[in-house]
Amino acid sequence: MLYLLIILAAVIVYGVYNWLRQRRIVKTLSQEEFIAGYRKAQLIDVREPNEFNAGHILGARNIPLSQIKTRIKEVRPDKPVYLYCQSGMRSGQAAQMLSRKGYKDLSQLKGGFKQWTGKIKAK
């Protein structure tokens, strides 16, 4: 029983640590803030291609989280990077990966694509 409590505590501490770290490296923007800045930035949808093709924010490029490491050269480090996914989890993970590679100006859409009410494009 004690081992279970120690493991549970470790998982909670690790989760809180990651959440706090993520908040330091990526700005979470409301839809209005996101709209105000994304045209001057690199807009990247980190969802999988089937999700992207079903509908995405107009002007977004699809670089799935599963491919970020191999396609990182497609993201310019000298320009702001605006990320989004379906709910906000994967965009936070992508921001952490980019941050480790030296990217500084990282923002994500609060609530992800499922909260988006702006213009979209579908294939």
N, CA, C and O atoms as CSV, one atom per row, in Angstrom:
chain,resi,resn,atom,element,x,y,z
A,1,MET,N,N,0.823,-1.199,0.000
A,1,MET,CA,C,0.000,0.000,0.000
A,1,MET,C,C,0.862,1.257,0.000
A,1,MET,O,O,0.566,2.218,-0.710
A,2,LEU,N,N,1.936,1.249,0.801
A,2,LEU,CA,C,2.830,2.402,0.872
A,2,LEU,C,C,3.482,2.658,-0.479
A,2,LEU,O,O,3.631,3.808,-0.892
A,3,TYR,N,N,3.877,1.570,-1.180
A,3,TYR,CA,C,4.481,1.717,-2.506
A,3,TYR,C,C,3.523,2.400,-3.471
A,3,TYR,O,O,3.928,3.246,-4.268
A,4,LEU,N,N,2.259,2.027,-3.393
A,4,LEU,CA,C,1.240,2.610,-4.261
A,4,LEU,C,C,1.114,4.110,-4.013
A,4,LEU,O,O,1.016,4.895,-4.956
A,5,LEU,N,N,1.118,4.505,-2.740
A,5,LEU,CA,C,1.030,5.923,-2.399
A,5,LEU,C,C,2.256,6.695,-2.883
A,5,LEU,O,O,2.129,7.823,-3.359
A,6,ILE,N,N,3.431,6.100,-2.764
A,6,ILE,CA,C,4.666,6.743,-3.226
A,6,ILE,C,C,4.630,6.912,-4.750
A,6,ILE,O,O,4.991,7.967,-5.271
A,7,ILE,N,N,4.198,5.875,-5.450
A,7,ILE,CA,C,4.101,5.945,-6.913
A,7,ILE,C,C,3.071,6.999,-7.322
A,7,ILE,O,O,3.324,7.792,-8.229
A,8,LEU,N,N,1.931,7.012,-6.670
A,8,LEU,CA,C,0.884,7.988,-6.965
A,8,LEU,C,C,1.401,9.412,-6.726
A,8,LEU,O,O,1.176,10.298,-7.551
A,9,ALA,N,N,2.082,9.631,-5.621
A,9,ALA,CA,C,2.644,10.953,-5.314
A,9,ALA,C,C,3.665,11.358,-6.370
A,9,ALA,O,O,3.691,12.514,-6.793
A,10,ALA,N,N,4.498,10.429,-6.796
A,10,ALA,CA,C,5.515,10.716,-7.813
A,10,ALA,C,C,4.859,11.113,-9.141
A,10,ALA,O,O,5.309,12.046,-9.805
A,11,VAL,N,N,3.810,10.410,-9.518
A,11,VAL,CA,C,3.092,10.718,-10.760
A,11,VAL,C,C,2.471,12.117,-10.681
A,11,VAL,O,O,2.536,12.876,-11.647
A,12,ILE,N,N,1.882,12.455,-9.557
A,12,ILE,CA,C,1.268,13.775,-9.378
A,12,ILE,C,C,2.327,14.872,-9.430
A,12,ILE,O,O,2.138,15.882,-10.107
A,13,VAL,N,N,3.440,14.682,-8.720
A,13,VAL,CA,C,4.525,15.674,-8.721
A,13,VAL,C,C,5.071,15.862,-10.135
A,13,VAL,O,O,5.306,16.991,-10.566
A,14,TYR,N,N,5.271,14.775,-10.848
A,14,TYR,CA,C,5.775,14.837,-12.220
A,14,TYR,C,C,4.799,15.598,-13.123
A,14,TYR,O,O,5.217,16.420,-13.939
A,15,GLY,N,N,3.520,15.327,-12.976
A,15,GLY,CA,C,2.494,16.013,-13.771
A,15,GLY,C,C,2.461,17.509,-13.497
A,15,GLY,O,O,2.382,18.311,-14.427
A,16,VAL,N,N,2.521,17.882,-12.240
A,16,VAL,CA,C,2.528,19.302,-11.865
A,16,VAL,C,C,3.789,19.980,-12.400
A,16,VAL,O,O,3.723,21.090,-12.928
A,17,TYR,N,N,4.937,19.310,-12.264
A,17,TYR,CA,C,6.201,19.849,-12.774
A,17,TYR,C,C,6.113,20.106,-14.278
A,17,TYR,O,O,6.496,21.183,-14.736
A,18,ASN,N,N,5.618,19.147,-15.053
A,18,ASN,CA,C,5.484,19.309,-16.500
A,18,ASN,C,C,4.530,20.438,-16.858
A,18,ASN,O,O,4.796,21.211,-17.779
A,19,TRP,N,N,3.426,20.538,-16.139
A,19,TRP,CA,C,2.442,21.591,-16.387
A,19,TRP,C,C,3.056,22.966,-16.151
A,19,TRP,O,O,2.878,23.871,-16.967
A,20,LEU,N,N,3.777,23.132,-15.042
A,20,LEU,CA,C,4.424,24.415,-14.730
A,20,LEU,C,C,5.504,24.738,-15.762
A,20,LEU,O,O,5.628,25.886,-16.190
A,21,ARG,N,N,6.278,23.743,-16.161
A,21,ARG,CA,C,7.338,23.943,-17.157
A,21,ARG,C,C,6.738,24.373,-18.488
A,21,ARG,O,O,7.248,25.281,-19.144
A,22,GLN,N,N,5.660,23.719,-18.879
A,22,GLN,CA,C,4.990,24.038,-20.137
A,22,GLN,C,C,4.452,25.466,-20.112
A,22,GLN,O,O,4.519,26.165,-21.124
A,23,ARG,N,N,3.925,25.906,-18.985
A,23,ARG,CA,C,3.384,27.264,-18.883
A,23,ARG,C,C,4.473,28.316,-19.059
A,23,ARG,O,O,4.195,29.427,-19.512
A,24,ARG,N,N,5.719,27.972,-18.702
A,24,ARG,CA,C,6.838,28.913,-18.858
A,24,ARG,C,C,7.297,29.033,-20.303
A,24,ARG,O,O,7.755,30.100,-20.713
A,25,ILE,N,N,7.184,27.961,-21.086
A,25,ILE,CA,C,7.758,27.982,-22.433
A,25,ILE,C,C,6.753,28.310,-23.533
A,25,ILE,O,O,7.157,28.709,-24.626
A,26,VAL,N,N,5.468,28.153,-23.276
A,26,VAL,CA,C,4.476,28.412,-24.327
A,26,VAL,C,C,3.365,29.319,-23.775
A,26,VAL,O,O,2.836,29.089,-22.687
A,27,LYS,N,N,3.028,30.351,-24.552
A,27,LYS,CA,C,1.918,31.232,-24.182
A,27,LYS,C,C,0.620,30.588,-24.660
A,27,LYS,O,O,0.516,30.180,-25.817
A,28,THR,N,N,-0.355,30.499,-23.783
A,28,THR,CA,C,-1.661,29.980,-24.169
A,28,THR,C,C,-2.558,31.172,-24.450
A,28,THR,O,O,-2.821,31.982,-23.561
A,29,LEU,N,N,-3.032,31.279,-25.696
A,29,LEU,CA,C,-3.776,32.448,-26.147
A,29,LEU,C,C,-5.251,32.143,-26.355
A,29,LEU,O,O,-5.617,31.054,-26.797
A,30,SER,N,N,-6.093,33.117,-26.030
A,30,SER,CA,C,-7.515,33.009,-26.350
A,30,SER,C,C,-7.658,33.069,-27.873
A,30,SER,O,O,-6.708,33.424,-28.570
A,31,GLN,N,N,-8.815,32.731,-28.382
A,31,GLN,CA,C,-9.023,32.770,-29.833
A,31,GLN,C,C,-8.774,34.176,-30.371
A,31,GLN,O,O,-8.184,34.326,-31.441
A,32,GLU,N,N,-9.208,35.199,-29.657
A,32,GLU,CA,C,-9.024,36.581,-30.102
A,32,GLU,C,C,-7.535,36.936,-30.185
A,32,GLU,O,O,-7.094,37.542,-31.161
A,33,GLU,N,N,-6.761,36.558,-29.158
A,33,GLU,CA,C,-5.316,36.819,-29.157
A,33,GLU,C,C,-4.629,36.029,-30.271
A,33,GLU,O,O,-3.714,36.525,-30.929
A,34,PHE,N,N,-5.084,34.803,-30.468
A,34,PHE,CA,C,-4.530,33.927,-31.502
A,34,PHE,C,C,-4.754,34.548,-32.883
A,34,PHE,O,O,-3.830,34.624,-33.693
A,35,ILE,N,N,-5.983,34.989,-33.143
A,35,ILE,CA,C,-6.329,35.607,-34.423
A,35,ILE,C,C,-5.500,36.871,-34.650
A,35,ILE,O,O,-5.062,37.140,-35.769
A,36,ALA,N,N,-5.290,37.637,-33.594
A,36,ALA,CA,C,-4.549,38.894,-33.711
A,36,ALA,C,C,-3.102,38.679,-34.150
A,36,ALA,O,O,-2.510,39.575,-34.752
A,37,GLY,N,N,-2.520,37.515,-33.865
A,37,GLY,CA,C,-1.112,37.321,-34.159
A,37,GLY,C,C,-0.739,36.241,-35.142
A,37,GLY,O,O,0.389,36.237,-35.634
A,38,TYR,N,N,-1.638,35.322,-35.452
A,38,TYR,CA,C,-1.195,34.153,-36.215
A,38,TYR,C,C,-0.834,34.440,-37.665
A,38,TYR,O,O,-0.105,33.657,-38.273
A,39,ARG,N,N,-1.315,35.525,-38.233
A,39,ARG,CA,C,-0.969,35.832,-39.630
A,39,ARG,C,C,0.482,36.281,-39.776
A,39,ARG,O,O,1.056,36.196,-40.861
A,40,LYS,N,N,1.074,36.761,-38.678
A,40,LYS,CA,C,2.472,37.187,-38.693
A,40,LYS,C,C,3.391,36.058,-38.220
A,40,LYS,O,O,4.597,36.260,-38.084
A,41,ALA,N,N,2.840,34.893,-37.975
A,41,ALA,CA,C,3.595,33.780,-37.395
A,41,ALA,C,C,3.514,32.553,-38.308
A,41,ALA,O,O,2.853,32.574,-39.347
A,42,GLN,N,N,4.189,31.506,-37.903
A,42,GLN,CA,C,4.077,30.208,-38.561
A,42,GLN,C,C,2.953,29.463,-37.859
A,42,GLN,O,O,3.065,29.136,-36.678
A,43,LEU,N,N,1.889,29.197,-38.566
A,43,LEU,CA,C,0.725,28.530,-37.987
A,43,LEU,C,C,0.832,27.037,-38.267
A,43,LEU,O,O,0.792,26.600,-39.417
A,44,ILE,N,N,0.970,26.263,-37.193
A,44,ILE,CA,C,1.200,24.823,-37.351
A,44,ILE,C,C,0.148,24.018,-36.598
A,44,ILE,O,O,-0.060,24.189,-35.396
A,45,ASP,N,N,-0.509,23.133,-37.350
A,45,ASP,CA,C,-1.489,22.192,-36.822
A,45,ASP,C,C,-0.735,20.892,-36.547
A,45,ASP,O,O,-0.210,20.272,-37.473
A,46,VAL,N,N,-0.677,20.475,-35.280
A,46,VAL,CA,C,0.100,19.281,-34.928
A,46,VAL,C,C,-0.753,18.008,-34.852
A,46,VAL,O,O,-0.302,16.977,-34.354
A,47,ARG,N,N,-1.998,18.097,-35.358
A,47,ARG,CA,C,-2.849,16.903,-35.405
A,47,ARG,C,C,-2.411,16.000,-36.558
A,47,ARG,O,O,-1.630,16.411,-37.416
A,48,GLU,N,N,-2.912,14.795,-36.570
A,48,GLU,CA,C,-2.588,13.837,-37.623
A,48,GLU,C,C,-3.270,14.270,-38.931
A,48,GLU,O,O,-4.265,14.995,-38.894
A,49,PRO,N,N,-2.739,13.829,-40.095
A,49,PRO,CA,C,-3.275,14.263,-41.388
A,49,PRO,C,C,-4.783,14.054,-41.573
A,49,PRO,O,O,-5.448,14.898,-42.173
A,50,ASN,N,N,-5.324,12.958,-41.073
A,50,ASN,CA,C,-6.768,12.730,-41.232
A,50,ASN,C,C,-7.583,13.778,-40.475
A,50,ASN,O,O,-8.640,14.197,-40.948
A,51,GLU,N,N,-7.101,14.204,-39.302
A,51,GLU,CA,C,-7.778,15.256,-38.541
A,51,GLU,C,C,-7.666,16.589,-39.274
A,51,GLU,O,O,-8.638,17.337,-39.382
A,52,PHE,N,N,-6.463,16.874,-39.778
A,52,PHE,CA,C,-6.191,18.115,-40.514
A,52,PHE,C,C,-7.085,18.206,-41.747
A,52,PHE,O,O,-7.688,19.249,-42.003
A,53,ASN,N,N,-7.174,17.112,-42.514
A,53,ASN,CA,C,-7.972,17.107,-43.743
A,53,ASN,C,C,-9.465,17.267,-43.477
A,53,ASN,O,O,-10.197,17.765,-44.332
A,54,ALA,N,N,-9.917,16.852,-42.308
A,54,ALA,CA,C,-11.327,16.986,-41.952
A,54,ALA,C,C,-11.697,18.445,-41.673
A,54,ALA,O,O,-12.871,18.810,-41.721
A,55,GLY,N,N,-10.701,19.269,-41.384
A,55,GLY,CA,C,-10.937,20.690,-41.139
A,55,GLY,C,C,-9.794,21.281,-40.345
A,55,GLY,O,O,-9.351,20.704,-39.352
A,56,HIS,N,N,-9.309,22.448,-40.791
A,56,HIS,CA,C,-8.205,23.114,-40.104
A,56,HIS,C,C,-8.327,24.625,-40.258
A,56,HIS,O,O,-9.069,25.111,-41.111
A,57,ILE,N,N,-7.601,25.357,-39.434
A,57,ILE,CA,C,-7.603,26.812,-39.499
A,57,ILE,C,C,-6.980,27.238,-40.829
A,57,ILE,O,O,-5.926,26.740,-41.225
A,58,LEU,N,N,-7.638,28.148,-41.496
A,58,LEU,CA,C,-7.180,28.660,-42.786
A,58,LEU,C,C,-5.744,29.164,-42.679
A,58,LEU,O,O,-5.443,30.006,-41.833
A,59,GLY,N,N,-4.861,28.655,-43.532
A,59,GLY,CA,C,-3.466,29.084,-43.540
A,59,GLY,C,C,-2.524,28.213,-42.732
A,59,GLY,O,O,-1.318,28.458,-42.712
A,60,ALA,N,N,-3.060,27.199,-42.063
A,60,ALA,CA,C,-2.220,26.330,-41.222
A,60,ALA,C,C,-1.462,25.305,-42.064
A,60,ALA,O,O,-1.940,24.855,-43.105
A,61,ARG,N,N,-0.265,24.948,-41.586
A,61,ARG,CA,C,0.521,23.846,-42.147
A,61,ARG,C,C,0.368,22.664,-41.215
A,61,ARG,O,O,0.290,22.834,-39.998
A,62,ASN,N,N,0.324,21.478,-41.772
A,62,ASN,CA,C,0.187,20.274,-40.958
A,62,ASN,C,C,1.552,19.633,-40.738
A,62,ASN,O,O,2.151,19.089,-41.666
A,63,ILE,N,N,2.037,19.703,-39.498
A,63,ILE,CA,C,3.230,18.961,-39.086
A,63,ILE,C,C,2.808,18.198,-37.829
A,63,ILE,O,O,2.877,18.736,-36.724
A,64,PRO,N,N,2.373,16.946,-37.995
A,64,PRO,CA,C,1.868,16.176,-36.854
A,64,PRO,C,C,2.911,16.046,-35.741
A,64,PRO,O,O,4.113,16.001,-36.004
A,65,LEU,N,N,2.437,15.988,-34.509
A,65,LEU,CA,C,3.323,15.811,-33.356
A,65,LEU,C,C,4.243,14.613,-33.578
A,65,LEU,O,O,5.419,14.655,-33.217
A,66,SER,N,N,3.708,13.549,-34.169
A,66,SER,CA,C,4.494,12.331,-34.401
A,66,SER,C,C,5.650,12.557,-35.386
A,66,SER,O,O,6.551,11.724,-35.474
A,67,GLN,N,N,5.633,13.673,-36.127
A,67,GLN,CA,C,6.677,13.954,-37.119
A,67,GLN,C,C,7.519,15.186,-36.782
A,67,GLN,O,O,8.442,15.518,-37.526
A,68,ILE,N,N,7.221,15.865,-35.683
A,68,ILE,CA,C,7.921,17.121,-35.344
A,68,ILE,C,C,9.440,16.936,-35.341
A,68,ILE,O,O,10.161,17.752,-35.915
A,69,LYS,N,N,9.924,15.886,-34.710
A,69,LYS,CA,C,11.378,15.700,-34.610
A,69,LYS,C,C,12.041,15.581,-35.976
A,69,LYS,O,O,13.128,16.121,-36.179
A,70,THR,N,N,11.408,14.884,-36.915
A,70,THR,CA,C,12.016,14.678,-38.234
A,70,THR,C,C,11.777,15.854,-39.176
A,70,THR,O,O,12.494,16.007,-40.164
A,71,ARG,N,N,10.784,16.683,-38.885
A,71,ARG,CA,C,10.456,17.805,-39.777
A,71,ARG,C,C,10.748,19.166,-39.160
A,71,ARG,O,O,10.265,20.183,-39.658
A,72,ILE,N,N,11.525,19.202,-38.093
A,72,ILE,CA,C,11.785,20.444,-37.362
A,72,ILE,C,C,12.420,21.526,-38.238
A,72,ILE,O,O,12.228,22.715,-37.982
A,73,LYS,N,N,13.170,21.133,-39.260
A,73,LYS,CA,C,13.814,22.098,-40.165
A,73,LYS,C,C,12.795,22.932,-40.943
A,73,LYS,O,O,13.135,23.988,-41.475
A,74,GLU,N,N,11.548,22.463,-41.012
A,74,GLU,CA,C,10.496,23.200,-41.709
A,74,GLU,C,C,9.980,24.370,-40.874
A,74,GLU,O,O,9.234,25.210,-41.378
A,75,VAL,N,N,10.370,24.427,-39.609
A,75,VAL,CA,C,9.911,25.482,-38.704
A,75,VAL,C,C,11.064,26.454,-38.472
A,75,VAL,O,O,12.116,26.069,-37.962
A,76,ARG,N,N,10.862,27.699,-38.842
A,76,ARG,CA,C,11.920,28.709,-38.700
A,76,ARG,C,C,12.028,29.152,-37.233
A,76,ARG,O,O,11.022,29.497,-36.613
A,77,PRO,N,N,13.246,29.142,-36.683
A,77,PRO,CA,C,13.421,29.558,-35.286
A,77,PRO,C,C,13.360,31.074,-35.086
A,77,PRO,O,O,13.215,31.541,-33.955
A,78,ASP,N,N,13.469,31.852,-36.176
A,78,ASP,CA,C,13.497,33.315,-36.071
A,78,ASP,C,C,12.114,33.958,-36.176
A,78,ASP,O,O,12.000,35.180,-36.088
A,79,LYS,N,N,11.070,33.164,-36.361
A,79,LYS,CA,C,9.702,33.693,-36.455
A,79,LYS,C,C,8.835,33.080,-35.364
A,79,LYS,O,O,9.078,31.948,-34.945
A,80,PRO,N,N,7.823,33.815,-34.898
A,80,PRO,CA,C,6.904,33.238,-33.902
A,80,PRO,C,C,6.238,31.966,-34.440
A,80,PRO,O,O,5.976,31.843,-35.636
A,81,VAL,N,N,5.973,31.029,-33.533
A,81,VAL,CA,C,5.329,29.766,-33.898
A,81,VAL,C,C,4.009,29.675,-33.138
A,81,VAL,O,O,3.988,29.705,-31.907
A,82,TYR,N,N,2.910,29.563,-33.880
A,82,TYR,CA,C,1.583,29.387,-33.300
A,82,TYR,C,C,1.167,27.945,-33.553
A,82,TYR,O,O,1.083,27.504,-34.699
A,83,LEU,N,N,0.911,27.221,-32.480
A,83,LEU,CA,C,0.576,25.802,-32.552
A,83,LEU,C,C,-0.860,25.563,-32.112
A,83,LEU,O,O,-1.399,26.292,-31.280
A,84,TYR,N,N,-1.463,24.540,-32.680
A,84,TYR,CA,C,-2.743,24.072,-32.151
A,84,TYR,C,C,-2.927,22.603,-32.489
A,84,TYR,O,O,-2.338,22.079,-33.434
A,85,CYS,N,N,-3.767,21.955,-31.685
A,85,CYS,CA,C,-4.157,20.566,-31.929
A,85,CYS,C,C,-5.659,20.490,-31.687
A,85,CYS,O,O,-6.354,21.495,-31.831
A,86,GLN,N,N,-6.161,19.341,-31.331
A,86,GLN,CA,C,-7.607,19.214,-31.125
A,86,GLN,C,C,-8.049,19.867,-29.815
A,86,GLN,O,O,-9.071,20.550,-29.773
A,87,SER,N,N,-7.264,19.651,-28.730
A,87,SER,CA,C,-7.704,20.155,-27.417
A,87,SER,C,C,-6.654,20.973,-26.679
A,87,SER,O,O,-6.991,21.655,-25.711
A,88,GLY,N,N,-5.405,20.929,-27.099
A,88,GLY,CA,C,-4.356,21.681,-26.425
A,88,GLY,C,C,-3.254,20.834,-25.814
A,88,GLY,O,O,-2.234,21.374,-25.387
A,89,MET,N,N,-3.433,19.525,-25.760
A,89,MET,CA,C,-2.421,18.642,-25.166
A,89,MET,C,C,-1.219,18.463,-26.099
A,89,MET,O,O,-0.077,18.679,-25.692
A,90,ARG,N,N,-1.474,18.073,-27.332
A,90,ARG,CA,C,-0.375,17.805,-28.269
A,90,ARG,C,C,0.392,19.076,-28.629
A,90,ARG,O,O,1.604,19.027,-28.837
A,91,SER,N,N,-0.303,20.213,-28.704
A,91,SER,CA,C,0.411,21.458,-29.029
A,91,SER,C,C,1.369,21.826,-27.905
A,91,SER,O,O,2.438,22.376,-28.169
A,92,GLY,N,N,1.012,21.535,-26.660
A,92,GLY,CA,C,1.916,21.762,-25.539
A,92,GLY,C,C,3.141,20.868,-25.615
A,92,GLY,O,O,4.252,21.306,-25.317
A,93,GLN,N,N,2.943,19.608,-26.016
A,93,GLN,CA,C,4.067,18.677,-26.170
A,93,GLN,C,C,4.972,19.133,-27.312
A,93,GLN,O,O,6.196,19.067,-27.201
A,94,ALA,N,N,4.373,19.592,-28.405
A,94,ALA,CA,C,5.158,20.085,-29.540
A,94,ALA,C,C,5.973,21.307,-29.120
A,94,ALA,O,O,7.132,21.444,-29.512
A,95,ALA,N,N,5.377,22.189,-28.327
A,95,ALA,CA,C,6.084,23.381,-27.845
A,95,ALA,C,C,7.286,22.982,-26.990
A,95,ALA,O,O,8.348,23.597,-27.085
A,96,GLN,N,N,7.121,21.962,-26.161
A,96,GLN,CA,C,8.247,21.501,-25.338
A,96,GLN,C,C,9.377,20.982,-26.222
A,96,GLN,O,O,10.545,21.269,-25.961
A,97,MET,N,N,9.046,20.226,-27.258
A,97,MET,CA,C,10.073,19.706,-28.175
A,97,MET,C,C,10.799,20.862,-28.872
A,97,MET,O,O,12.027,20.866,-28.967
A,98,LEU,N,N,10.031,21.836,-29.358
A,98,LEU,CA,C,10.628,22.982,-30.050
A,98,LEU,C,C,11.489,23.807,-29.095
A,98,LEU,O,O,12.558,24.289,-29.472
A,99,SER,N,N,11.025,23.965,-27.876
A,99,SER,CA,C,11.779,24.726,-26.875
A,99,SER,C,C,13.135,24.085,-26.613
A,99,SER,O,O,14.145,24.777,-26.488
A,100,ARG,N,N,13.151,22.765,-26.531
A,100,ARG,CA,C,14.418,22.049,-26.310
A,100,ARG,C,C,15.397,22.261,-27.455
A,100,ARG,O,O,16.606,22.135,-27.265
A,101,LYS,N,N,14.887,22.582,-28.646
A,101,LYS,CA,C,15.745,22.827,-29.810
A,101,LYS,C,C,16.065,24.309,-29.988
A,101,LYS,O,O,16.650,24.705,-30.997
A,102,GLY,N,N,15.678,25.130,-29.001
A,102,GLY,CA,C,16.056,26.537,-29.030
A,102,GLY,C,C,14.999,27.514,-29.516
A,102,GLY,O,O,15.271,28.712,-29.590
A,103,TYR,N,N,13.813,27.047,-29.846
A,103,TYR,CA,C,12.739,27.950,-30.278
A,103,TYR,C,C,12.219,28.716,-29.066
A,103,TYR,O,O,12.028,28.139,-27.996
A,104,LYS,N,N,11.991,30.019,-29.239
A,104,LYS,CA,C,11.629,30.861,-28.099
A,104,LYS,C,C,10.188,31.381,-28.139
A,104,LYS,O,O,9.483,31.307,-27.132
A,105,ASP,N,N,9.745,31.903,-29.276
A,105,ASP,CA,C,8.449,32.577,-29.363
A,105,ASP,C,C,7.362,31.568,-29.726
A,105,ASP,O,O,6.992,31.435,-30.892
A,106,LEU,N,N,6.849,30.852,-28.711
A,106,LEU,CA,C,5.889,29.770,-28.910
A,106,LEU,C,C,4.547,30.110,-28.271
A,106,LEU,O,O,4.487,30.534,-27.117
A,107,SER,N,N,3.476,29.920,-29.032
A,107,SER,CA,C,2.125,30.161,-28.529
A,107,SER,C,C,1.229,29.006,-28.953
A,107,SER,O,O,1.466,28.352,-29.968
A,108,GLN,N,N,0.192,28.771,-28.150
A,108,GLN,CA,C,-0.777,27.728,-28.505
A,108,GLN,C,C,-2.186,28.263,-28.297
A,108,GLN,O,O,-2.411,29.177,-27.503
A,109,LEU,N,N,-3.130,27.677,-29.025
A,109,LEU,CA,C,-4.535,28.061,-28.963
A,109,LEU,C,C,-5.204,27.416,-27.760
A,109,LEU,O,O,-5.230,26.191,-27.638
A,110,LYS,N,N,-5.739,28.233,-26.881
A,110,LYS,CA,C,-6.441,27.719,-25.697
A,110,LYS,C,C,-7.650,26.881,-26.137
A,110,LYS,O,O,-8.488,27.341,-26.912
A,111,GLY,N,N,-7.724,25.660,-25.634
A,111,GLY,CA,C,-8.854,24.787,-25.959
A,111,GLY,C,C,-8.726,24.053,-27.281
A,111,GLY,O,O,-9.509,23.147,-27.566
A,112,GLY,N,N,-7.741,24.437,-28.096
A,112,GLY,CA,C,-7.492,23.748,-29.355
A,112,GLY,C,C,-8.555,23.989,-30.420
A,112,GLY,O,O,-9.422,24.853,-30.284
A,113,PHE,N,N,-8.460,23.202,-31.476
A,113,PHE,CA,C,-9.338,23.359,-32.645
A,113,PHE,C,C,-10.811,23.155,-32.297
A,113,PHE,O,O,-11.685,23.762,-32.916
A,114,LYS,N,N,-11.087,22.308,-31.316
A,114,LYS,CA,C,-12.503,22.043,-30.992
A,114,LYS,C,C,-13.197,23.285,-30.425
A,114,LYS,O,O,-14.426,23.350,-30.418
A,115,GLN,N,N,-12.421,24.281,-29.945
A,115,GLN,CA,C,-12.999,25.535,-29.447
A,115,GLN,C,C,-13.020,26.624,-30.522
A,115,GLN,O,O,-13.622,27.678,-30.316
A,116,TRP,N,N,-12.376,26.387,-31.651
A,116,TRP,CA,C,-12.209,27.393,-32.708
A,116,TRP,C,C,-13.545,27.707,-33.391
A,116,TRP,O,O,-14.290,26.799,-33.759
A,117,THR,N,N,-13.837,28.991,-33.556
A,117,THR,CA,C,-15.056,29.398,-34.247
A,117,THR,C,C,-14.750,30.256,-35.467
A,117,THR,O,O,-15.665,30.744,-36.131
A,118,GLY,N,N,-13.435,30.445,-35.772
A,118,GLY,CA,C,-13.037,31.257,-36.935
A,118,GLY,C,C,-13.113,30.480,-38.228
A,118,GLY,O,O,-13.702,29.400,-38.290
A,119,LYS,N,N,-12.504,31.048,-39.273
A,119,LYS,CA,C,-12.531,30.430,-40.602
A,119,LYS,C,C,-11.766,29.110,-40.607
A,119,LYS,O,O,-10.704,28.977,-39.999
A,120,ILE,N,N,-12.342,28.143,-41.313
A,120,ILE,CA,C,-11.672,26.842,-41.467
A,120,ILE,C,C,-11.696,26.429,-42.938
A,120,ILE,O,O,-12.455,26.951,-43.755
A,121,LYS,N,N,-10.831,25.471,-43.227
A,121,LYS,CA,C,-10.772,24.888,-44.558
A,121,LYS,C,C,-10.790,23.379,-44.389
A,121,LYS,O,O,-10.141,22.846,-43.488
A,122,ALA,N,N,-11.524,22.690,-45.243
A,122,ALA,CA,C,-11.550,21.226,-45.231
A,122,ALA,C,C,-11.248,20.717,-46.616
A,122,ALA,O,O,-11.572,21.370,-47.608
A,123,LYS,N,N,-10.625,19.549,-46.693
A,123,LYS,CA,C,-10.306,18.950,-47.997
A,123,LYS,C,C,-11.403,17.995,-48.410
A,123,LYS,O,O,-11.324,17.388,-49.478
